[in-house]
Amino acid sequence: MIRVYSVTPIRVGADELARRAARYAEIAPPGVEVHLADVGAGAPDRLERAEDLDASERAVAAALSRIDGYDYVLPDCVLDPAADAPGRRGMLRLTLEHLAAAGHRIAAVTRNAVIGDELGRKARAYGFGDALVAVTLLDLGFDAVSDAGRWNAALRRAIDDLAARGATAVINGCSAVEVDRSAGAEVLVVDPAATALRRLAVRP
C-alpha cells in the first residue's frame, strides 16, 4: 500500500474536510491510500488575495514539517504550496510533466485571477511556459468549489475558447472539484488530483 499524506491549503470545516477526503478515496487508484488533514490555524479560509497565497504557503509548510512515515506528501492544492521540500510532490508539477510528455498543448481554468496568476507563474517556473497555451478565469465565488454542477457549467463555457486557442488538454485548477470529463469532447479535461495520484502509483 502506498500511503500519501495531504493537507488542505485553507481552513475547512468538518463537512468540507469529509467531502474532500471521500473524493480522494474515490479517485485514488488501487493500492494508494490518502490521509487528508485540515491545515489548521494560521491559514486563510479561501484564496482571494496574494496575501492569502503567502499565508497558505506558510501554514502548509508548518503543517507538513511535522509529518513522517508516509511514502509521499502531496499538498491538496493545484498551486503546490510548500511542495519543494525533499519527500514532497506537487500535483501541478506532476500533471504538467505527464501532459507535456504526451505532447499536449496545455491550458488551465481557475476560479479567480489570484489563483490563475500563481498557476501560470508556477508552470513557467517549472519550465512548462512554452507548453502552456492559456489560463482562463471562471470568475466563480468560493462556494462553487463544493458545487460541482456550477463549476462544471463554467468549465464547459471555457472549453470552446481554449480549444480554439490550440489547447488539447485543460487542467481543472482546483484539486477539490469533481470534474466532469465529458465537459469538452474536443479537449482532454484533466483532474490534477487524480492525475497526480496515478503518477505516484506508478513511480518506483
LOMI-56166 format. One record per residue (C-alpha): residue number from 1; residue in one letter; x, y, z. Coordinates in Angstrom, 2 decimals, padded with zeros to 5 digits. Example, Ala and Ser with C-alpha at 12.3 -4.5 7.8 and 13.67 -1.06 7.14 Angstrom:
num: 1 residuo: A u: 012.30 v: -004.50 w: 007.80
num: 2 residuo: S u: 013.67 v: -001.06 w: 007.14
END
This chain:
num: 1 residuo: M u: 000.00 v: 000.00 w: 000.00
num: 2 residuo: I u: 001.30 v: 003.45 w: -000.97
num: 3 residuo: R u: 000.43 v: 005.92 w: 001.78
num: 4 residuo: V u: 000.03 v: 009.58 w: 000.83
num: 5 residuo: Y u: -000.36 v: 012.43 w: 003.30
num: 6 residuo: S u: -002.17 v: 015.56 w: 002.17
num: 7 residuo: V u: -003.15 v: 018.80 w: 003.86
num: 8 residuo: T u: -005.68 v: 021.37 w: 002.71
num: 9 residuo: P u: -004.33 v: 024.79 w: 001.64
num: 10 residuo: I u: -007.09 v: 026.59 w: 003.54
num: 11 residuo: R u: -009.03 v: 026.07 w: 006.75
num: 12 residuo: V u: -012.12 v: 023.97 w: 006.11
num: 13 residuo: G u: -014.92 v: 022.75 w: 008.35
num: 14 residuo: A u: -015.59 v: 019.15 w: 009.25
num: 15 residuo: D u: -018.18 v: 018.66 w: 006.49
num: 16 residuo: E u: -015.91 v: 020.02 w: 003.76
num: 17 residuo: L u: -012.94 v: 018.02 w: 005.02
num: 18 residuo: A u: -015.09 v: 014.87 w: 004.91
num: 19 residuo: R u: -016.23 v: 015.70 w: 001.36
num: 20 residuo: R u: -012.66 v: 016.17 w: 000.19
num: 21 residuo: A u: -011.48 v: 013.01 w: 001.95
num: 22 residuo: A u: -014.29 v: 010.98 w: 000.36
num: 23 residuo: R u: -013.30 v: 012.36 w: -003.03
num: 24 residuo: Y u: -009.70 v: 011.21 w: -002.51
num: 25 residuo: A u: -010.93 v: 007.76 w: -001.52
num: 26 residuo: E u: -012.90 v: 007.62 w: -004.76
num: 27 residuo: I u: -010.20 v: 008.86 w: -007.14
num: 28 residuo: A u: -007.18 v: 007.12 w: -005.58
num: 29 residuo: P u: -006.01 v: 004.22 w: -007.74
num: 30 residuo: P u: -005.87 v: 000.71 w: -006.25
num: 31 residuo: G u: -003.04 v: 000.39 w: -003.77
num: 32 residuo: V u: -002.97 v: 004.11 w: -002.89
num: 33 residuo: E u: -004.36 v: 005.45 w: 000.38
num: 34 residuo: V u: -004.66 v: 009.20 w: 001.05
num: 35 residuo: H u: -004.81 v: 010.70 w: 004.52
num: 36 residuo: L u: -006.19 v: 014.25 w: 004.29
num: 37 residuo: A u: -005.89 v: 016.72 w: 007.17
num: 38 residuo: D u: -007.05 v: 020.27 w: 007.70
num: 39 residuo: V u: -004.17 v: 022.75 w: 007.63
num: 40 residuo: G u: -005.39 v: 024.39 w: 010.82
num: 41 residuo: A u: -004.86 v: 027.80 w: 012.36
num: 42 residuo: G u: -002.82 v: 030.38 w: 010.51
num: 43 residuo: A u: -004.20 v: 029.55 w: 007.07
num: 44 residuo: P u: -006.83 v: 031.62 w: 005.27
num: 45 residuo: D u: -010.32 v: 030.24 w: 004.73
num: 46 residuo: R u: -010.13 v: 030.96 w: 000.98
num: 47 residuo: L u: -007.65 v: 032.14 w: -001.63
num: 48 residuo: E u: -008.71 v: 035.58 w: -002.84
num: 49 residuo: R u: -005.63 v: 037.81 w: -002.45
num: 50 residuo: A u: -001.86 v: 037.48 w: -002.84
num: 51 residuo: E u: -001.63 v: 037.70 w: 000.94
num: 52 residuo: D u: -003.81 v: 034.59 w: 001.18
num: 53 residuo: L u: -001.38 v: 032.65 w: -001.00
num: 54 residuo: D u: 001.52 v: 033.64 w: 001.23
num: 55 residuo: A u: -000.37 v: 032.71 w: 004.39
num: 56 residuo: S u: -001.41 v: 029.38 w: 002.87
num: 57 residuo: E u: 002.18 v: 028.58 w: 001.88
num: 58 residuo: R u: 003.43 v: 029.24 w: 005.42
num: 59 residuo: A u: 000.63 v: 027.28 w: 007.07
num: 60 residuo: V u: 001.05 v: 024.26 w: 004.77
num: 61 residuo: A u: 004.82 v: 024.27 w: 005.31
num: 62 residuo: A u: 004.30 v: 024.34 w: 009.08
num: 63 residuo: A u: 001.75 v: 021.53 w: 008.98
num: 64 residuo: L u: 003.92 v: 019.32 w: 006.79
num: 65 residuo: S u: 007.07 v: 019.87 w: 008.85
num: 66 residuo: R u: 005.64 v: 017.56 w: 011.50
num: 67 residuo: I u: 004.75 v: 014.67 w: 009.16
num: 68 residuo: D u: 006.70 v: 011.42 w: 008.85
num: 69 residuo: G u: 006.00 v: 007.81 w: 007.99
num: 70 residuo: Y u: 004.30 v: 008.30 w: 004.60
num: 71 residuo: D u: 005.53 v: 007.30 w: 001.17
num: 72 residuo: Y u: 004.59 v: 010.66 w: -000.32
num: 73 residuo: V u: 003.45 v: 014.06 w: 000.86
num: 74 residuo: L u: 001.14 v: 015.77 w: -001.64
num: 75 residuo: P u: -000.41 v: 019.13 w: -000.67
num: 76 residuo: D u: -004.12 v: 019.28 w: -001.53
num: 77 residuo: C u: -003.79 v: 022.24 w: -003.90
num: 78 residuo: V u: -003.05 v: 022.69 w: -007.58
num: 79 residuo: L u: -000.71 v: 025.59 w: -006.66
num: 80 residuo: D u: 001.73 v: 023.17 w: -004.96
num: 81 residuo: P u: 002.19 v: 025.11 w: -001.70
num: 82 residuo: A u: 005.34 v: 024.07 w: 000.21
num: 83 residuo: A u: 005.86 v: 021.19 w: -002.24
num: 84 residuo: D u: 009.51 v: 021.96 w: -002.99
num: 85 residuo: A u: 010.97 v: 020.28 w: 000.11
num: 86 residuo: P u: 012.51 v: 016.77 w: -000.03
num: 87 residuo: G u: 009.93 v: 013.99 w: 000.04
num: 88 residuo: R u: 007.09 v: 016.17 w: -001.16
num: 89 residuo: R u: 005.34 v: 016.20 w: -004.52
num: 90 residuo: G u: 003.24 v: 018.86 w: -006.23
num: 91 residuo: M u: 000.13 v: 017.90 w: -008.16
num: 92 residuo: L u: 000.59 v: 020.73 w: -010.66
num: 93 residuo: R u: 004.16 v: 019.69 w: -011.46
num: 94 residuo: L u: 003.18 v: 016.02 w: -011.77
num: 95 residuo: T u: 000.26 v: 016.89 w: -014.04
num: 96 residuo: L u: 002.30 v: 019.21 w: -016.25
num: 97 residuo: E u: 005.04 v: 016.61 w: -016.59
num: 98 residuo: H u: 002.53 v: 013.98 w: -017.63
num: 99 residuo: L u: 000.72 v: 016.16 w: -020.17
num: 100 residuo: A u: 003.86 v: 017.66 w: -021.67
num: 101 residuo: A u: 005.40 v: 014.21 w: -022.09
num: 102 residuo: A u: 002.30 v: 013.20 w: -024.05
num: 103 residuo: G u: 002.77 v: 016.21 w: -026.36
num: 104 residuo: H u: -000.25 v: 018.20 w: -025.21
num: 105 residuo: R u: -000.76 v: 021.92 w: -025.61
num: 106 residuo: I u: -001.91 v: 022.75 w: -022.12
num: 107 residuo: A u: -004.42 v: 025.23 w: -020.74
num: 108 residuo: A u: -005.94 v: 025.64 w: -017.31
num: 109 residuo: V u: -009.03 v: 027.13 w: -015.72
num: 110 residuo: T u: -009.07 v: 028.71 w: -012.28
num: 111 residuo: R u: -011.68 v: 030.26 w: -010.04
num: 112 residuo: N u: -010.14 v: 033.73 w: -009.87
num: 113 residuo: A u: -007.23 v: 035.86 w: -011.07
num: 114 residuo: V u: -005.08 v: 035.40 w: -007.97
num: 115 residuo: I u: -005.10 v: 031.62 w: -008.39
num: 116 residuo: G u: -004.73 v: 031.89 w: -012.17
num: 117 residuo: D u: -001.70 v: 034.17 w: -011.96
num: 118 residuo: E u: 000.00 v: 031.90 w: -009.45
num: 119 residuo: L u: -000.71 v: 028.77 w: -011.51
num: 120 residuo: G u: 000.81 v: 030.41 w: -014.57
num: 121 residuo: R u: 003.83 v: 031.57 w: -012.58
num: 122 residuo: K u: 004.40 v: 028.08 w: -011.16
num: 123 residuo: A u: 004.05 v: 026.47 w: -014.61
num: 124 residuo: R u: 006.68 v: 028.82 w: -016.01
num: 125 residuo: A u: 008.97 v: 028.25 w: -013.03
num: 126 residuo: Y u: 008.72 v: 024.52 w: -013.62
num: 127 residuo: G u: 009.82 v: 025.03 w: -017.23
num: 128 residuo: F u: 006.46 v: 024.46 w: -018.94
num: 129 residuo: G u: 005.81 v: 028.01 w: -020.13
num: 130 residuo: D u: 006.14 v: 027.04 w: -023.79
num: 131 residuo: A u: 003.53 v: 024.29 w: -023.42
num: 132 residuo: L u: 001.03 v: 026.49 w: -021.58
num: 133 residuo: V u: -001.44 v: 028.00 w: -024.02
num: 134 residuo: A u: -003.61 v: 029.98 w: -021.61
num: 135 residuo: V u: -005.08 v: 030.22 w: -018.13
num: 136 residuo: T u: -008.77 v: 031.14 w: -018.21
num: 137 residuo: L u: -010.67 v: 032.56 w: -015.25
num: 138 residuo: L u: -014.05 v: 031.05 w: -014.45
num: 139 residuo: D u: -014.93 v: 034.06 w: -012.27
num: 140 residuo: L u: -016.58 v: 031.97 w: -009.56
num: 141 residuo: G u: -017.07 v: 032.56 w: -005.86
num: 142 residuo: F u: -015.57 v: 030.26 w: -003.27
num: 143 residuo: D u: -018.85 v: 028.41 w: -002.75
num: 144 residuo: A u: -018.58 v: 026.96 w: -006.26
num: 145 residuo: V u: -015.72 v: 024.70 w: -005.09
num: 146 residuo: S u: -018.24 v: 022.41 w: -003.41
num: 147 residuo: D u: -020.87 v: 022.87 w: -006.15
num: 148 residuo: A u: -019.72 v: 020.56 w: -008.96
num: 149 residuo: G u: -022.66 v: 021.40 w: -011.21
num: 150 residuo: R u: -022.00 v: 025.12 w: -011.12
num: 151 residuo: W u: -018.24 v: 024.69 w: -011.55
num: 152 residuo: N u: -018.54 v: 022.31 w: -014.48
num: 153 residuo: A u: -021.07 v: 024.53 w: -016.23
num: 154 residuo: A u: -018.49 v: 027.34 w: -016.14
num: 155 residuo: L u: -015.81 v: 024.91 w: -017.30
num: 156 residuo: R u: -017.89 v: 023.89 w: -020.31
num: 157 residuo: R u: -018.27 v: 027.55 w: -021.29
num: 158 residuo: A u: -014.49 v: 027.98 w: -021.25
num: 159 residuo: I u: -013.66 v: 024.86 w: -023.26
num: 160 residuo: D u: -014.54 v: 026.12 w: -026.75
num: 161 residuo: D u: -012.36 v: 029.20 w: -026.43
num: 162 residuo: L u: -009.41 v: 027.22 w: -025.10
num: 163 residuo: A u: -009.73 v: 024.64 w: -027.87
num: 164 residuo: A u: -009.82 v: 027.45 w: -030.44
num: 165 residuo: R u: -006.59 v: 028.78 w: -028.95
num: 166 residuo: G u: -004.89 v: 025.46 w: -029.55
num: 167 residuo: A u: -005.26 v: 023.69 w: -026.23
num: 168 residuo: T u: -005.52 v: 019.92 w: -026.34
num: 169 residuo: A u: -005.67 v: 019.42 w: -022.56
num: 170 residuo: V u: -007.25 v: 021.65 w: -019.90
num: 171 residuo: I u: -006.22 v: 021.36 w: -016.25
num: 172 residuo: N u: -009.04 v: 022.00 w: -013.83
num: 173 residuo: G u: -007.43 v: 024.49 w: -011.48
num: 174 residuo: C u: -008.86 v: 023.25 w: -008.20
num: 175 residuo: S u: -007.99 v: 019.97 w: -006.53
num: 176 residuo: A u: -011.27 v: 019.80 w: -004.59
num: 177 residuo: V u: -013.74 v: 019.84 w: -007.51
num: 178 residuo: E u: -015.31 v: 016.75 w: -009.05
num: 179 residuo: V u: -014.51 v: 017.20 w: -012.73
num: 180 residuo: D u: -016.96 v: 016.35 w: -015.49
num: 181 residuo: R u: -014.56 v: 014.85 w: -018.00
num: 182 residuo: S u: -017.20 v: 014.99 w: -020.72
num: 183 residuo: A u: -017.23 v: 018.80 w: -020.43
num: 184 residuo: G u: -015.35 v: 019.19 w: -023.70
num: 185 residuo: A u: -015.18 v: 016.42 w: -026.28
num: 186 residuo: E u: -012.53 v: 018.26 w: -028.29
num: 187 residuo: V u: -010.01 v: 018.51 w: -025.44
num: 188 residuo: L u: -008.85 v: 016.35 w: -022.54
num: 189 residuo: V u: -010.26 v: 017.69 w: -019.26
num: 190 residuo: V u: -007.74 v: 016.92 w: -016.52
num: 191 residuo: D u: -008.35 v: 016.40 w: -012.82
num: 192 residuo: P u: -004.95 v: 017.30 w: -011.27
num: 193 residuo: A u: -005.53 v: 015.43 w: -008.02
num: 194 residuo: A u: -006.47 v: 012.19 w: -009.78
num: 195 residuo: T u: -003.62 v: 012.59 w: -012.27
num: 196 residuo: A u: -001.07 v: 013.18 w: -009.52
num: 197 residuo: L u: -002.19 v: 010.11 w: -007.58
num: 198 residuo: R u: -001.94 v: 007.95 w: -010.69
num: 199 residuo: R u: 001.57 v: 009.21 w: -011.30
num: 200 residuo: L u: 002.60 v: 008.44 w: -007.70
num: 201 residuo: A u: 001.13 v: 004.96 w: -008.02
num: 202 residuo: V u: 003.49 v: 004.05 w: -010.86
num: 203 residuo: R u: 006.64 v: 005.74 w: -009.56
num: 204 residuo: P u: 009.36 v: 003.43 w: -008.15
END
